[in-house]
Amino acid sequence: MNKKQAKAAPVKKVHSTVASKWTKTVVLQRDPQVRKYLPPAQMMTEKGLREMLLKWKMVYVKPTLGSLGNGVMKVELNEGKGSGQAARSFSYQLGETRLTFRTYKEAYLSILKSTKGKAYLVQKGIHLLKHKGRPFDIRLVMQQSPRGIWEATGTLGRAAHPRKIVTNGSQGGTIYPTDYLLKPYTSKAKRTRMLEQMDKLAINTAKCLHKVYPGIKELGLDLAIDRRLKPWILEVNTRPDPCPFTLLEDQSMLRKIVRYAKAYGKTYRLNCKKAKRGKR
């Protein structure tokens, strides 16, 4: 190889984090095993959002770049008892504010204004299970062990703030043990199988992303459980915050998360200010 060829050789950049929700979605959609657990999604356009609303009645629109649940909107097509277009209305909620419009055009223009010029994706809405009337999802932490093997190292449940649509602790969500939130819906044996299924899904997801981004050492999977008890991947975070685990009585998962992170050179600031510990 001559000097000119050596200079032209590309240098592969190893990413430890991937910010874009859409980039991660596209990678995961290519895997047939993972794809079955991904809600249909696409980049938001006026036509695309309308088509998804007509099909699913409820969707979430999310900034492709963003975290902590900021900017996430729940959009719904409401169909009344009458017939025809006049019986329809369109609504969306952002934070604690919910707005309703008579036409899709009015709703879309308002949603577009709320995006503040940022790129958004649209994701089919999953009707979450609820705890005391509040929707909840499951956070699973995946990490590479000191031996380089992907493991599910922690799981917890997050119930949304009573007046909000997102479950993030930073948005006032409440933290519970996963098993406690699932208990009213399943038998002990069923919960055990569900947790095993979620761990397997998380491992497959981690391996899928790791093939494309070999620098990734940890993941946080946000899983929705629908009314048929099927898990759905709502989001994958390559910089998961273990802070909510400080609110669990059992600290064994947190200790393992911190130990594994230390092995790959990472330390956390475990200062949880906004999330709340659930009362049982």
Backbone hydrogen bonds, N-H to C=O, Kabsch-Sander energy under -0.5 kcal/mol:
donor,donor_aa,acceptor,acceptor_aa,energy
6,A,2,N,-2.3
7,K,3,K,-2.2
8,A,4,K,-1.5
9,A,5,Q,-0.9
12,K,10,P,-0.6
15,H,13,K,-0.7
21,K,64,T,-2.8
24,K,20,S,-1.8
25,T,21,K,-2.1
26,V,22,W,-2.6
27,V,23,T,-1.8
28,L,24,K,-2.4
29,Q,25,T,-2.3
30,R,26,V,-0.7
30,R,27,V,-0.9
31,D,28,L,-1.3
35,R,31,D,-3.0
36,K,32,P,-0.7
37,Y,34,V,-2.4
38,L,35,R,-1.7
42,Q,122,V,-2.0
44,M,120,Y,-3.0
49,L,45,T,-2.5
50,R,46,E,-1.5
51,E,47,K,-2.4
52,M,48,G,-2.2
53,L,49,L,-2.2
54,L,50,R,-2.5
55,K,51,E,-1.6
56,W,52,M,-3.1
57,K,53,L,-2.3
58,M,56,W,-0.6
59,V,75,V,-2.6
60,Y,123,Q,-2.9
61,V,73,M,-2.6
62,K,121,L,-2.2
64,T,119,A,-2.4
66,G,64,T,-0.5
70,N,67,S,-1.8
72,V,69,G,-1.3
73,M,61,V,-2.6
74,K,93,Q,-1.9
75,V,59,V,-3.0
75,V,73,M,-0.6
76,E,91,S,-3.1
77,L,57,K,-3.0
78,N,76,E,-0.6
78,N,89,S,-3.1
79,E,77,L,-0.6
80,G,78,N,-0.6
80,G,87,A,-2.0
87,A,84,G,-1.2
88,R,85,Q,-1.7
89,S,78,N,-2.1
90,F,101,F,-2.7
91,S,76,E,-2.3
92,Y,99,L,-2.1
93,Q,74,K,-2.1
94,L,97,T,-2.4
95,G,72,V,-0.5
97,T,94,L,-2.0
99,L,92,Y,-2.6
101,F,90,F,-3.3
107,A,103,T,-1.8
108,Y,104,Y,-3.2
109,L,105,K,-2.3
110,S,106,E,-1.8
111,I,107,A,-2.6
112,L,108,Y,-3.2
113,K,109,L,-1.8
114,S,110,S,-1.8
115,T,111,I,-1.3
116,K,112,L,-0.5
116,K,113,K,-1.0
117,G,112,L,-0.7
118,K,115,T,-1.8
121,L,62,K,-2.8
122,V,42,Q,-3.6
123,Q,60,Y,-2.9
124,K,40,P,-2.9
125,G,58,M,-2.3
128,L,126,I,-1.0
129,L,225,I,-1.0
131,H,134,R,-3.0
134,R,131,H,-1.6
136,F,129,L,-2.3
137,D,158,R,-1.8
138,I,223,L,-2.9
139,R,156,L,-2.8
140,L,138,I,-0.5
140,L,221,L,-2.6
141,V,154,G,-2.9
142,M,140,L,-0.5
142,M,219,L,-3.1
143,Q,151,E,-2.5
144,Q,217,K,-2.3
145,S,149,I,-2.8
148,G,145,S,-2.9
151,E,143,Q,-2.7
153,T,141,V,-2.1
153,T,151,E,-0.8
154,G,141,V,-1.2
156,L,139,R,-1.9
157,G,176,Y,-3.3
158,R,137,D,-2.6
159,A,174,T,-2.8
160,A,135,P,-2.9
161,H,166,V,-0.8
164,K,161,H,-2.2
171,Q,168,N,-1.4
172,G,169,G,-1.8
173,G,168,N,-1.8
174,T,159,A,-2.6
175,I,276,K,-3.6
176,Y,157,G,-2.4
181,L,177,P,-1.5
182,L,178,T,-1.9
183,K,179,D,-1.3
185,Y,182,L,-1.7
186,T,182,L,-0.9
186,T,183,K,-0.7
191,R,187,S,-2.5
192,T,188,K,-2.1
193,R,189,A,-1.9
194,M,190,K,-2.6
195,L,191,R,-2.7
196,E,192,T,-1.9
197,Q,193,R,-2.4
198,M,194,M,-2.6
199,D,195,L,-2.2
200,K,196,E,-2.2
201,L,197,Q,-2.4
202,A,198,M,-2.5
203,I,199,D,-2.3
204,N,200,K,-2.4
205,T,201,L,-2.3
206,A,202,A,-2.5
207,K,203,I,-2.5
208,C,204,N,-2.1
209,L,205,T,-2.3
210,H,206,A,-2.5
211,K,207,K,-1.5
212,V,208,C,-0.7
212,V,209,L,-0.5
213,Y,209,L,-2.9
215,G,15,H,-0.6
216,I,213,Y,-1.9
219,L,142,M,-2.8
220,G,237,N,-2.6
221,L,140,L,-3.1
222,D,220,G,-0.5
222,D,235,E,-2.6
223,L,138,I,-3.3
223,L,221,L,-0.7
224,A,232,W,-2.6
226,D,224,A,-0.6
226,D,230,K,-2.3
229,L,226,D,-2.2
232,W,224,A,-2.5
233,I,37,Y,-3.4
234,L,222,D,-2.9
234,L,232,W,-0.9
235,E,222,D,-1.2
237,N,220,G,-2.8
238,T,236,V,-0.5
245,F,242,P,-1.8
246,T,243,C,-2.2
247,L,244,P,-1.7
248,L,245,F,-1.2
251,Q,249,E,-0.8
255,R,251,Q,-2.2
256,K,252,S,-1.8
257,I,253,M,-2.6
258,V,254,L,-2.6
259,R,255,R,-2.2
260,Y,256,K,-2.8
261,A,257,I,-2.3
262,K,258,V,-2.1
263,A,259,R,-1.4
264,Y,260,Y,-1.1
264,Y,261,A,-0.7
265,G,262,K,-1.4
266,K,261,A,-2.7
270,L,268,Y,-0.9
271,N,269,R,-1.7
272,C,270,L,-0.5
273,K,271,N,-0.8
276,K,173,G,-2.1
278,G,175,I,-2.8
